[in-house]
């Protein structure tokens, strides 16, 4: 019998499930907590933020989420759309700096429950770093997902990568920059 050793998962096993409960939309509540590390928000733009996925497909799996609670792209202003797009680019750059992936999967679940998203009334874009040879076969052959890095470690890598991006410099003259804010 083969064993998978993931001792960091004990924190999840021993957690108080009531701590996971969120009244309302988690994508609205978590940014309001003013505790980015605990909420796993690694960066904020003017109208969007980047958060680690609590159930990642791979280390560094993040979501870029607009501040506005909506399930429709058409509800966002031009400034919100542009900020979301630029924050996706910055997040891909940060993933590259933090994890050196061979590629990144980007995905959105549009269309409610039928699209497979667990939170379908607040837009979000998934960004998942991928590596050559990583076929992610475990869920297929054994109904098991193996995550090789603790979320806290992923947070530290990504937060450091975001703060090192040229976009992190607050320069009002740079019109193509994303205004990044950090906790």
ABEGO torsion letter per residue (X at the ends): XBBBBBAAAAAAAABBAAAABBBEBAAAAAAAAGBAAAAGBABBBAABBBBBBABBABBGBBBBBBABBBABAAABBAAAAAAAAAAAAAAAAAAAAAAGBABBBBBBBBGEAAAGBABAABBBBBBBBBBBGBAGAAAAAAGBBBBABBAAAAAAAAAAAAAABAAABBBAABAABBBBBBX
